[in-house]
Amino acid sequence: MRRTGLLVAALLGAHAGATPADDLLAALRRARTLEARGDVQITVLFPPRTVPTRTARRLPAVAFMPGLITRNFTVTGKDGEAVAGRATTRYDLIPKATGAARWALWVDQAWNIPLAYEERTADGGLARRAAFVTVNSKPVKVAAQPMSRPPGLAAAVRRALPGLSVPAGFEPSGVTDRADGGLSIALTDGVNVLALVTAPRNVKAAPGVASRRVGTGFVWLVGNLPQNALAAALAGIRGVDPSGLGTFVAPAASNE
């Protein structure tokens, strides 16, 4: 009995000593295989769209990268407002890099999985929010998706786009083909994702979009960063040679 009591005390002590970042990452790991279902209201204000609000049965996926979160964000936690009638803990992710978007997540205190999140610009404006309005009585199991970044991808991107200045905190996480023959390279800081695009044509000017002609084509950078930071990332690019990125291109999604 004494041995059991010591084990329980040790476990409680470890939990008591956990930081808000530890607790949040535990919830995000749990959410890889368990998620809530119900009625979700989703509002997206960046990028702007004609109909900014829609509904869904689950929270839209966000590719959280725990290792980068602890490196690039300061995490705080406190009791949050109820979401769909359930008690939550609110975690605020404050970026260490100037200009990066900040996030808040509301995690169910009993299930330890997210019920809501929001993304805000550096000046505090709402970029997007997703939150359960009603939630089913039990969460459901889901298949875990891979979270690792391909080894060697960062070096391959530097060779493909010499002179690229990746914004502070961001790293390449994946490559996909585009229908126009170009490539889209995802850059992540653990929460926020930028799209670095090579394309034969220019893109329409818009907030959160920078582009630059390089050779006979164009390079775009799209995401929730100040306009000058997006432009600065592209300013030094001296050429485009995507040949070394072929082994990193993700398979095309099935239409079935």
VOGUTOR-780110 format. One line per 8 residues: number of its first residue (from 1); their letters; for each residue x, y, z of N, C-alpha, C, O. Coordinates in steps of 0.05 Angstrom, whole numbers, plus 5000, padded with zeros to 4 digits. Atoms other than C-alpha are relative to their C-alpha. Layout:
NUM = a = X:Y:Z:X:Y:Z:X:Y:Z:X:Y:Z | ...
This chain:
1 = mrrtgllv = 5017:4976:5000:5000:5000:5000:5017:5025:5000:5012:5045:4986 | 4983:4977:4999:5056:5047:5017:5013:5006:4973:5015:5029:4964 | 4988:4997:5026:5089:5034:4950:4980:5013:4980:4987:5031:4965 | 5021:4988:5018:5023:5050:4914:4996:5029:5007:4993:5046:4989 | 5004:4973:4992:5015:5113:4954:5023:5018:4991:5018:5041:4983 | 4977:4985:5010:5085:5136:4936:4998:5005:4970:5005:5027:4960 | 5003:4997:5029:5071:5124:4862:4979:5021:4993:4984:5038:4976 | 5021:4980:5004:5006:5164:4865:5011:5028:5006:5006:5047:4991
9 = aallgaha = 4989:4974:4992:5042:5220:4901:5020:5010:4979:5020:5034:4973 | 4981:4992:5020:5097:5220:4849:4986:5010:4974:4994:5030:4963 | 5015:4992:5023:5047:5224:4792:4987:5027:5004:4987:5044:4986 | 5013:4975:4994:5009:5280:4825:5021:5023:5001:5015:5045:4991 | 4979:4980:4998:5074:5317:4838:5009:5008:4972:5015:5031:4967 | 4992:4994:5027:5094:5311:4765:4980:5017:4985:4987:5036:4971 | 5021:4984:5013:5027:5338:4742:5000:5028:5011:4997:5048:4997 | 5001:4973:4988:5030:5395:4792:5023:5017:4990:5020:5041:4989
17 = gatpaddl = 4977:4985:5010:5099:5414:4765:4999:5006:4971:5017:5019:4960 | 5002:4996:5029:5076:5414:4692:4995:5030:4994:4980:5043:5008 | 5004:4972:5010:5079:5481:4655:4975:5001:4982:4966:4980:4973 | 5023:4999:5019:5021:5507:4613:5008:4989:4973:4991:4976:4960 | 4992:5011:5025:5062:5488:4552:4999:4969:5001:4990:4957:4982 | 5002:5029:4997:5068:5416:4578:4971:4991:4998:4965:4971:4984 | 5028:5008:5000:4993:5413:4590:4987:5003:4972:4972:4985:4964 | 5011:4996:5027:4976:5441:4522:5010:4979:4981:4994:4968:4965
25 = laalrrar = 4990:5020:5018:5022:5394:4485:4989:4972:5006:4985:4956:4988 | 5013:5025:4993:4992:5335:4523:4972:4999:4988:4964:4978:4978 | 5027:4999:5012:4923:5357:4499:5002:4997:4970:4985:4984:4958 | 4998:5002:5029:4947:5365:4427:5008:4971:4992:5000:4962:4971 | 4994:5028:5006:4978:5295:4429:4975:4982:5003:4971:4965:4986 | 5024:5015:4997:4913:5267:4455:4980:5005:4977:4966:4987:4968 | 5018:4993:5021:4875:5304:4401:5007:4987:4973:4992:4988:4954 | 4993:5014:5024:4913:5266:4348:4984:4974:4996:4981:4965:4973
33 = tleargdv = 5015:5026:5002:4873:5203:4363:4972:5002:5012:4957:4982:5011 | 5027:4997:4988:4810:5231:4397:4990:5028:4995:5005:5048:4999 | 5010:4973:5005:4765:5289:4377:4970:5001:5005:4956:4981:5004 | 5028:4995:4995:4698:5319:4393:4985:5003:4973:4997:5010:4953 | 5017:4996:5023:4640:5321:4343:4975:5014:5010:4967:5012:5033 | 5024:4986:4993:4578:5364:4342:4995:5021:4979:4997:5016:4955 | 5005:4978:5018:4561:5432:4311:5021:5021:5005:5023:5032:5027 | 4978:4981:4998:4620:5478:4298:4994:5024:4982:4986:5021:4959
41 = qitvlfpp = 5002:4975:5016:4616:5551:4275:5029:5009:4994:5046:5012:5011 | 4973:4993:5010:4677:5571:4233:4998:5027:4986:4982:5031:4968 | 4998:4974:5012:4693:5643:4216:5028:5005:4990:5047:5003:5006 | 4974:4994:5012:4751:5660:4169:4999:5027:4987:4985:5032:4968 | 4999:4973:5010:4767:5733:4158:5026:5005:4985:5029:5025:4970 | 4975:4999:5016:4838:5721:4130:5006:4973:4990:5008:4954:5006 | 5004:4979:5021:4844:5711:4073:4970:5007:4997:4953:4990:5003 | 5028:4991:5002:4780:5752:4060:4985:4982:4980:4995:4972:4960
49 = rtvptrta = 5017:5016:5018:4722:5714:4029:4972:5011:5001:4964:5025:5020 | 5027:4989:5002:4651:5730:4007:4982:4991:5023:4968:5008:5034 | 5016:5011:4978:4619:5685:4059:5020:4991:5021:5030:4969:5019 | 4978:5007:4981:4665:5685:4120:4992:4978:5020:5010:4967:5033 | 5009:5019:4979:4623:5639:4165:4986:4976:4988:4970:4978:4970 | 5013:5026:5008:4604:5566:4155:4998:4982:5024:5008:4989:5046 | 5002:5019:4978:4587:5506:4198:5012:4973:4992:5014:4968:4968 | 4989:5026:5004:4617:5437:4205:4994:4982:5024:4983:4992:5043
57 = rrlpavaf = 5005:5019:4978:4614:5375:4249:5025:4996:5017:5023:4984:5039 | 4976:5004:4985:4686:5378:4272:5017:5025:4997:5013:5041:4979 | 4982:4977:5003:4741:5430:4284:5018:4996:4975:5027:4973:4971 | 4981:5003:5022:4782:5443:4221:5028:4993:5010:5036:5003:5031 | 4974:5010:4991:4849:5409:4226:5021:5023:4999:5021:5039:4980 | 4977:4982:4999:4910:5451:4246:5025:4982:5005:5025:4966:5023 | 4976:5017:4998:4979:5419:4236:5019:5010:5022:5039:5022:5016 | 4983:4991:4977:5007:5433:4306:5025:4983:5000:5024:4958:4998
65 = mpglitrn = 4974:5013:4997:5081:5416:4313:5011:5006:5028:5023:5027:5032 | 4992:4995:4973:5097:5408:4387:5028:5011:5004:5032:5030:5019 | 4972:4991:4996:5173:5416:4381:5004:5029:4992:5019:5043:5006 | 4997:4972:5008:5166:5482:4344:4983:5018:5017:4991:5042:5021 | 5016:4983:4982:5111:5508:4390:5017:5008:5024:5017:5032:5032 | 4985:4993:4976:5157:5504:4451:5024:5018:4993:5033:5033:5010 | 4978:4983:5008:5213:5538:4411:4991:5028:4993:5004:5047:4999 | 5008:4974:5012:5172:5594:4379:4978:5015:5015:4972:5038:5008
73 = ftvtgkdg = 5022:4987:4986:5116:5610:4429:5004:4998:5030:5015:4980:5041 | 5004:5001:4972:5106:5628:4501:4971:4993:5006:4953:5005:4995 | 5027:5011:4995:5046:5589:4528:4991:5007:5028:5005:5002:5047 | 5012:4996:4974:5001:5612:4585:4973:4986:5001:4961:4981:4980 | 5025:5015:4997:4940:5577:4613:4984:5012:5023:4995:5021:5043 | 5018:4991:4979:4879:5597:4654:4973:4988:4995:4968:4977:4973 | 5028:5009:5005:4806:5577:4664:4988:5017:4978:4989:5042:4978 | 5013:4986:5023:4769:5594:4600:4970:5000:5003:4958:4986:5020
81 = eavagrat = 5029:5000:5000:4697:5609:4586:4990:4973:4989:5004:4959:4975 | 5011:5025:5009:4651:5550:4574:4996:5000:4969:4990:5020:4957 | 5005:5004:5028:4647:5523:4503:4980:4977:4996:4985:4955:5006 | 5022:5019:5003:4583:5487:4483:4992:4989:5027:4984:4965:5029 | 5009:5008:4973:4567:5485:4557:5019:4984:5016:5013:4974:5038 | 4980:5016:4986:4631:5450:4577:5023:5017:5010:5031:5037:4997 | 4978:4985:4987:4686:5475:4624:5026:4997:4984:5032:4974:4975 | 4976:5001:5015:4751:5492:4589:5023:5014:5014:5019:5030:5033
89 = trydlipk = 4976:4985:4993:4822:5515:4601:5009:5015:4974:5010:5003:4953 | 4991:4984:5023:4845:5571:4555:5030:5002:5000:5042:5010:5020 | 4971:4997:5004:4916:5569:4528:5006:5021:4979:4995:5020:4957 | 4992:4979:5018:4946:5631:4496:5029:4995:4990:5047:4990:5007 | 4974:5004:5012:5005:5622:4448:5010:5027:4990:4999:5037:4970 | 4990:4973:5007:5045:5687:4444:5026:4995:4984:5045:4984:4995 | 4976:5005:5016:5096:5685:4387:5024:5016:5010:5022:5039:5018 | 4976:4986:4993:5168:5703:4402:5010:5017:4977:5025:5036:4982
97 = atgaarwa = 4992:4985:5023:5179:5728:4331:4981:5023:4995:4957:5020:4996 | 5016:4977:5006:5155:5798:4316:4983:4996:4975:4994:4988:4954 | 5017:5001:5023:5095:5800:4269:4985:4974:4996:4966:4973:4980 | 5013:5025:5004:5075:5727:4275:4972:5000:5013:4968:5015:5032 | 5027:5001:4989:5002:5710:4288:5000:4986:5027:5017:4969:5032 | 5002:5013:4975:4981:5691:4358:4974:4984:5002:4955:4989:4987 | 5023:5019:4999:4932:5637:4378:4990:4997:5029:5004:5002:5048 | 5012:5009:4975:4885:5616:4434:4985:4974:4995:4972:4972:4974
105 = lwvdqawn = 5014:5026:5002:4858:5546:4445:4985:4996:5026:4995:5001:5048 | 5016:5007:4977:4802:5525:4491:4998:4969:5002:4987:4956:4984 | 4998:5030:4997:4813:5453:4517:4981:4991:5021:4980:5002:5043 | 5020:5012:4981:4758:5412:4550:5015:4989:5025:5033:4974:5022 | 4987:5007:4975:4777:5402:4623:4997:4970:5007:5013:4959:5021 | 5004:5028:4994:4748:5331:4626:5012:4982:4978:5026:4962:4984 | 4990:5016:5023:4766:5304:4556:5029:5006:4993:5042:4989:4981 | 4973:4991:5007:4831:5343:4549:5006:5000:4970:5027:4991:4961
113 = iplayeer = 4997:4996:5029:4820:5358:4475:4988:5027:4993:4971:5037:5008 | 5010:4973:5007:4807:5425:4440:4971:5000:4992:4961:4982:4979 | 5028:4995:5008:4736:5451:4433:4998:5026:4984:4977:5030:4971 | 5001:4975:5015:4754:5518:4402:5028:5011:4997:5046:5005:5012 | 4974:4986:5002:4812:5559:4375:4995:5025:4983:4975:5028:4969 | 5001:4976:5016:4824:5627:4345:5029:5009:4993:5047:5005:5009 | 4975:4988:5010:4880:5660:4305:4997:5030:4997:4977:5039:4986 | 5001:4971:5003:4895:5734:4309:5025:5011:4988:5047:5000:4991
121 = tadgglar = 4977:4987:5012:4941:5780:4271:5017:5013:5022:5009:5014:5045 | 4981:4988:4981:5000:5814:4304:4987:5024:5014:4994:5030:5037 | 5012:4977:4988:4957:5876:4316:4974:4994:5015:4960:5012:5023 | 5023:5008:4984:4901:5836:4349:4975:4994:4984:4955:4985:4996 | 5024:5005:5015:4852:5830:4292:4994:4971:4996:5013:4955:4993 | 5008:5028:5003:4813:5765:4285:5005:4991:4972:4996:5003:4953 | 4995:5012:5027:4838:5722:4227:4981:4976:4996:4969:4974:4975 | 5020:5022:5002:4796:5659:4241:4994:4990:5028:5010:4992:5047
129 = raafvtvn = 5009:5012:4975:4758:5625:4296:4982:4976:4994:4966:4977:4975 | 5017:5024:5003:4727:5556:4302:4993:4991:5028:5010:4988:5045 | 5009:5007:4974:4685:5535:4362:4975:4983:4999:4957:4988:4983 | 5025:5016:4998:4634:5482:4380:4978:5017:5012:4982:5031:5032 | 5025:4988:4989:4564:5509:4391:4985:4979:5016:4975:4985:5037 | 5010:5023:4985:4538:5441:4411:5019:4977:4996:5034:4976:4976 | 4981:5022:5002:4578:5378:4424:4987:4974:5008:4971:4973:5027 | 5011:5026:4993:4562:5304:4426:5009:4991:5027:5028:5002:5038
137 = skpvkvaa = 4995:5008:4973:4563:5267:4492:5027:4987:5004:5038:4987:5026 | 4974:5013:4998:4628:5230:4477:5017:5007:4976:5007:5009:4954 | 4982:4997:5023:4689:5243:4433:5004:4974:4985:4996:4952:4996 | 4997:5024:5016:4707:5194:4378:5030:4996:4994:5046:5015:4994 | 4973:5006:5007:4772:5159:4360:5005:5006:4971:4987:5001:4954 | 4993:4994:5028:4808:5181:4297:5028:4989:4995:5044:4985:5014 | 4973:5009:5008:4870:5157:4259:5020:5023:5002:5014:5045:4992 | 4980:4979:4996:4932:5196:4278:5014:5007:4973:5020:4988:4957
145 = qpmsrppg = 4986:4991:5024:4964:5237:4222:5029:5006:5006:5036:5014:5028 | 4971:4995:4995:5040:5243:4213:5005:5029:5007:4992:5047:4996 | 4994:4973:4992:5070:5305:4246:5029:5008:4995:5036:5031:5000 | 4971:4994:5003:5144:5301:4228:5005:5016:4975:4990:5015:4956 | 4991:4986:5023:5181:5345:4179:5021:4983:4986:5039:4973:4999 | 4982:5018:5014:5218:5307:4124:5029:5009:5004:5036:5032:4999 | 4971:4993:4998:5294:5305:4138:5011:5009:4973:5005:4997:4953 | 4987:4990:5024:5333:5345:4088:4983:5020:4984:4994:5032:4965
153 = laaavrra = 5017:4982:5016:5274:5387:4064:5009:5028:5002:5010:5042:4981 | 4991:4972:4997:5300:5453:4092:5024:5006:4982:5025:5026:4969 | 4976:4996:5017:5367:5444:4056:4992:5000:4971:5002:5015:4955 | 5009:5002:5027:5331:5424:3992:4986:5026:4991:4989:5035:4968 | 5014:4975:5007:5288:5487:3994:5020:5023:4996:5017:5039:4979 | 4979:4979:5003:5350:5531:4004:5014:4997:4973:5020:5017:4960 | 4987:5004:5026:5381:5499:3942:4981:5007:4977:4990:5018:4957 | 5020:4994:5021:5317:5506:3902:4995:5030:4996:4989:5039:4974
161 = lpglsvpa = 5006:4971:5000:5308:5580:3920:5023:5015:5013:5020:5026:5035 | 4977:4987:4987:5378:5609:3933:4993:5030:5005:4982:5044:4988 | 5005:4973:4992:5373:5675:3970:4974:5004:5015:4968:5026:5025 | 5024:4998:4984:5306:5659:4003:5006:5005:5029:5024:4993:5040 | 4997:4994:4971:5301:5688:4073:4975:4991:5014:4955:5006:5016 | 5024:5011:4986:5252:5644:4111:4994:5016:5025:5012:5021:5041 | 5006:4984:4977:5215:5686:4163:5008:4986:5026:5007:4961:5028 | 4990:5010:4974:5240:5677:4235:4981:4980:5012:4957:4986:5014
169 = gfepsgvt = 5016:5021:4987:5215:5613:4268:4988:4980:4982:4980:4959:4991 | 5014:5018:5019:5188:5581:4205:5020:4980:4988:5043:4986:4984 | 4985:5021:5013:5213:5516:4174:4983:4986:4979:4958:4984:4983 | 5016:5015:5020:5192:5478:4111:4989:4974:5013:5003:4960:5028 | 5012:5024:4988:5144:5421:4129:4989:4981:4979:4982:4958:4985 | 5011:5017:5021:5119:5394:4062:4999:5014:4973:5000:5038:4971 | 5001:4990:5027:5114:5402:3987:4977:4986:4985:4974:4962:4987 | 5021:5011:5017:5055:5392:3940:5001:5012:4972:5010:5034:4968
177 = dradggls = 5001:4991:5027:5046:5397:3865:4976:5019:4996:4956:5017:5011 | 5022:4983:5008:5003:5452:3834:4992:4993:4972:5007:4983:4956 | 5011:5006:5026:4959:5444:3774:5014:5015:4977:5014:5005:4954 | 4987:4984:5021:4997:5498:3736:5029:4992:4995:5043:5005:4980 | 4973:5010:5004:5062:5459:3741:5019:5010:5021:5042:5001:5022 | 4983:4990:4979:5090:5497:3800:4998:4983:5025:4987:4961:5025 | 5000:5014:4975:5100:5475:3872:4991:5019:5022:4994:5043:5020 | 5007:4985:4976:5072:5497:3939:5015:4987:5024:5012:4964:5029
185 = ialtdgvn = 4984:5009:4977:5119:5491:3999:4988:5012:5025:4985:5036:5028 | 5012:4991:4975:5088:5495:4068:5023:5007:5019:5042:4991:5023 | 4981:4991:4979:5128:5534:4121:4984:5002:5026:4963:5015:5026 | 5014:4999:4974:5108:5526:4194:5018:5009:5022:5042:5004:5022 | 4986:4994:4975:5127:5555:4261:4990:4983:5023:4995:4989:5046 | 5012:5017:4980:5090:5501:4297:4970:5002:5001:4955:4984:5009 | 5029:4995:5000:5021:5532:4290:4992:5014:4973:4975:5004:4958 | 5006:4985:5024:5020:5584:4234:5013:4986:4976:5035:4975:4978
193 = vlalvtap = 4990:5012:5025:5030:5560:4162:5000:5022:4978:4980:5035:4974 | 4997:4983:5023:5056:5601:4103:5001:4982:4975:5012:4960:4977 | 4998:5014:5026:5050:5579:4030:5021:5014:4983:5017:5037:4975 | 4979:4990:5018:5113:5589:3989:4996:4986:4973:4999:4962:4971 | 5009:5011:5025:5093:5580:3916:5018:5008:4977:5026:5031:4975 | 4987:4994:5025:5131:5574:3851:4979:4997:4978:4964:4977:4979 | 5022:5000:5020:5086:5590:3791:5008:5013:4974:5026:5031:4975 | 4993:4987:5025:5089:5609:3718:4988:5027:4997:4997:5043:4980
201 = rnvkaapg = 5014:4975:5002:5043:5668:3729:5000:5014:5027:5004:5002:5048 | 5001:4985:4976:5037:5724:3779:4973:4995:5014:4955:4984:5003 | 5024:5002:4984:4984:5726:3834:4988:5027:5004:5002:5047:5005 | 5014:4974:4996:4932:5780:3845:5009:5012:5027:5010:4998:5047 | 4992:4987:4975:4954:5831:3897:4978:4999:5020:4954:5003:5014 | 5019:5002:4978:4920:5823:3964:5014:5001:5026:5038:4995:5027 | 4987:5001:4973:4934:5830:4039:5009:4972:5006:4995:4952:5001 | 4989:5027:4993:4978:5773:4062:5012:4986:4977:5017:4962:4979
209 = vasrrvgt = 4988:5013:5023:5006:5760:3993:5023:5017:4989:5019:5041:4984 | 4978:4986:5013:5075:5779:3966:5009:4983:4977:5007:4958:4978 | 4990:5015:5023:5103:5760:3898:5024:5014:4988:5028:5038:4992 | 4976:4989:5013:5166:5769:3858:5006:4985:4975:5006:4960:4976 | 4991:5014:5024:5187:5753:3787:5028:4991:5004:5046:5005:5013 | 4974:5011:4999:5246:5707:3785:5004:4984:4975:4991:4964:4970 | 4996:5013:5026:5272:5688:3717:4975:5003:4983:4965:5025:4979 | 5024:4999:5017:5213:5669:3672:4975:4995:5016:4953:4994:5004
217 = gfvwlvgn = 5024:5006:4984:5166:5653:3730:4998:5019:5024:5010:5040:5025 | 5005:4983:4976:5143:5680:3797:5002:4982:5025:4998:4958:5024 | 5001:5012:4973:5150:5663:3871:4981:5016:5017:4984:5041:5018 | 5019:4987:4981:5094:5679:3920:5005:4990:5028:5015:4968:5032 | 5001:5008:4972:5091:5678:3995:4974:5011:5012:4968:5035:5011 | 5027:4993:4991:5022:5677:4026:4997:4991:5029:5004:4969:5037 | 5005:5007:4972:5003:5679:4100:4995:5024:5018:4996:5047:5009 | 5007:4980:4980:4986:5717:4163:5025:5011:5012:5032:5006:5035
225 = lpqnalaa = 4977:4985:4991:5048:5760:4169:4997:5028:4989:4983:5033:4969 | 5000:4973:5012:5058:5835:4158:5010:5000:4972:5028:4984:4965 | 4993:5000:5028:5065:5853:4085:5030:5004:4995:5041:4991:4978 | 4972:4996:5005:5136:5878:4092:5017:4976:5007:5038:4971:4995 | 4986:5024:4993:5158:5813:4125:4998:4979:4977:5017:4965:4971 | 5003:5018:5023:5129:5772:4067:5018:5009:4977:5031:4992:4965 | 4984:4991:5023:5163:5816:4015:5030:4997:5006:5045:4990:4987 | 4971:5003:4993:5230:5815:4052:5010:4971:4997:5033:4967:4990
233 = alagirgv = 4992:5028:5003:5230:5739:4051:5007:4993:4972:5024:4976:4967 | 4996:5006:5028:5228:5739:3975:5022:5018:4987:5031:5011:4965 | 4985:4979:5014:5272:5800:3961:5027:4990:4990:5037:5000:4969 | 4973:5008:5008:5339:5763:3956:5001:4975:4982:5023:4967:4975 | 5000:5025:5016:5318:5702:3914:5014:5005:4974:5007:5024:4959 | 4984:4996:5024:5368:5694:3857:4992:4981:4977:5000:4985:4954 | 5007:5019:5021:5337:5636:3819:4981:4979:5011:4976:4978:5036 | 5018:5021:4993:5289:5577:3820:5008:4974:4986:5009:4974:4962
241 = dpsglgtf = 4993:5026:5011:5310:5505:3811:4986:4978:5017:4998:4968:5036 | 5015:5018:4984:5256:5458:3837:5007:4970:4997:4994:4953:5009 | 4994:5028:5006:5289:5394:3811:5006:4984:5025:5000:4960:5026 | 4993:5015:4976:5315:5375:3880:4978:4996:5019:4982:4983:5040 | 5022:5003:4982:5247:5379:3912:4981:4977:4993:4962:4971:5007 | 5019:5021:5009:5215:5322:3873:4996:4978:5019:4973:4968:5022 | 5003:5022:4981:5229:5269:3926:4983:5007:5024:4975:4990:5039 | 5015:4991:4977:5192:5311:3977:4970:5005:4994:4955:5010:5012
249 = vapaasne = 5027:4993:5007:5128:5322:3938:4980:4978:5010:4984:4954:5005 | 5020:5019:4989:5068:5290:3973:4983:4989:4978:4978:5003:4958 | 5017:5011:5021:5025:5242:3932:4974:5016:4997:4964:5027:5016 | 5025:4986:5005:4964:5273:3900:4977:4987:5015:4976:4963:5018 | 5023:5010:4985:4900:5267:3941:4982:4984:4982:4978:4991:4958 | 5018:5017:5016:4852:5213:3918:4973:5014:4996:4964:5028:5014 | 5027:4989:5005:4786:5234:3886:4978:4982:5009:4955:4989:5008 | 5020:5020:4992:4751:5172:3913:4990:5007:5028:4973:4993:5039
